Amino acid sequence: MTWRIPANGDPVFRLGTLDIPYCKPTTGGAEYLDLDCEDTARMLCSMYYDEACVVTRFPDFAAQGSRHPTTDAIIAAQISFLQQAPRLVDAPKLLRLHEHGNGTGDYELRLSRAVEPIAAGLHGGIGDWELFAIRCGGNAATLMDCIKKLDELAQKPPPPIAPSRFA
């Protein structure tokens, strides 16, 4: 089963050729959902955005706009991409996947390591499968970190506008 998130349209769970629409729960909901690191890893590995696997392709989503591939520039490009892809941001938030971790990086490291064995099964047979799995783990952790940063940006008040000397 995979979780398909189109850029336009509603997310669906795909089982074989059957698409099952995602429905918001009428009672309870994600506030009661407490997925552990391994469950979160499985959900992230099953996510597809516009038919591309999120953990294998997340850096590619924003890479087209990045001319200077430094770490800060790549993170900025990924955050910028996510600002333009609200469905990709909302999907992990539906299940509160981004709310784990305490800012120390411990959870992100555990998540990355939990993704690796699952991602090894996604490897297409070209290149080093261990390196592929490690990259996928890093991509999953980076996606969650970028979504947290977007939340932080949304909570910051806009900078004050300096009074004009002509006013």
ChimeraX attribute file (.defattr): number of C-alpha atoms within 10 A of each C-alpha:
attribute: neighborCount
match mode: 1-to-1
recipient: residues
	/A:1	13
	/A:2	18
	/A:3	24
	/A:4	26
	/A:5	23
	/A:6	17
	/A:7	15
	/A:8	10
	/A:9	8
	/A:10	13
	/A:11	23
	/A:12	17
	/A:13	18
	/A:14	15
	/A:15	11
	/A:16	8
	/A:17	7
	/A:18	10
	/A:19	15
	/A:20	13
	/A:21	13
	/A:22	12
	/A:23	9
	/A:24	10
	/A:25	8
	/A:26	6
	/A:27	6
	/A:28	9
	/A:29	11
	/A:30	15
	/A:31	9
	/A:32	9
	/A:33	12
	/A:34	14
	/A:35	15
	/A:36	11
	/A:37	20
	/A:38	16
	/A:39	15
	/A:40	22
	/A:41	26
	/A:42	16
	/A:43	18
	/A:44	27
	/A:45	23
	/A:46	19
	/A:47	23
	/A:48	22
	/A:49	21
	/A:50	13
	/A:51	12
	/A:52	16
	/A:53	19
	/A:54	24
	/A:55	28
	/A:56	21
	/A:57	17
	/A:58	20
	/A:59	19
	/A:60	12
	/A:61	16
	/A:62	18
	/A:63	18
	/A:64	10
	/A:65	14
	/A:66	14
	/A:67	10
	/A:68	10
	/A:69	11
	/A:70	10
	/A:71	9
	/A:72	10
	/A:73	15
	/A:74	18
	/A:75	20
	/A:76	15
	/A:77	21
	/A:78	24
	/A:79	20
	/A:80	15
	/A:81	17
	/A:82	20
	/A:83	14
	/A:84	12
	/A:85	16
	/A:86	12
	/A:87	19
	/A:88	24
	/A:89	21
	/A:90	15
	/A:91	19
	/A:92	19
	/A:93	16
	/A:94	14
	/A:95	18
	/A:96	17
	/A:97	23
	/A:98	19
	/A:99	14
	/A:100	17
	/A:101	17
	/A:102	9
	/A:103	10
	/A:104	8
	/A:105	12
	/A:106	11
	/A:107	15
	/A:108	22
	/A:109	15
	/A:110	16
	/A:111	26
	/A:112	24
	/A:113	21
	/A:114	19
	/A:115	30
	/A:116	25
	/A:117	16
	/A:118	19
	/A:119	23
	/A:120	19
	/A:121	11
	/A:122	17
	/A:123	16
	/A:124	10
	/A:125	10
	/A:126	7
	/A:127	9
	/A:128	11
	/A:129	17
	/A:130	14
	/A:131	12
	/A:132	20
	/A:133	24
	/A:134	17
	/A:135	20
	/A:136	30
	/A:137	29
	/A:138	21
	/A:139	21
	/A:140	27
	/A:141	24
	/A:142	19
	/A:143	24
	/A:144	22
	/A:145	20
	/A:146	20
	/A:147	23
	/A:148	19
	/A:149	13
	/A:150	16
	/A:151	13
	/A:152	10
	/A:153	11
	/A:154	10
	/A:155	9
	/A:156	8
	/A:157	7
	/A:158	8
	/A:159	6
	/A:160	6
	/A:161	6
	/A:162	6
	/A:163	7
	/A:164	6
	/A:165	5
	/A:166	4
	/A:167	4
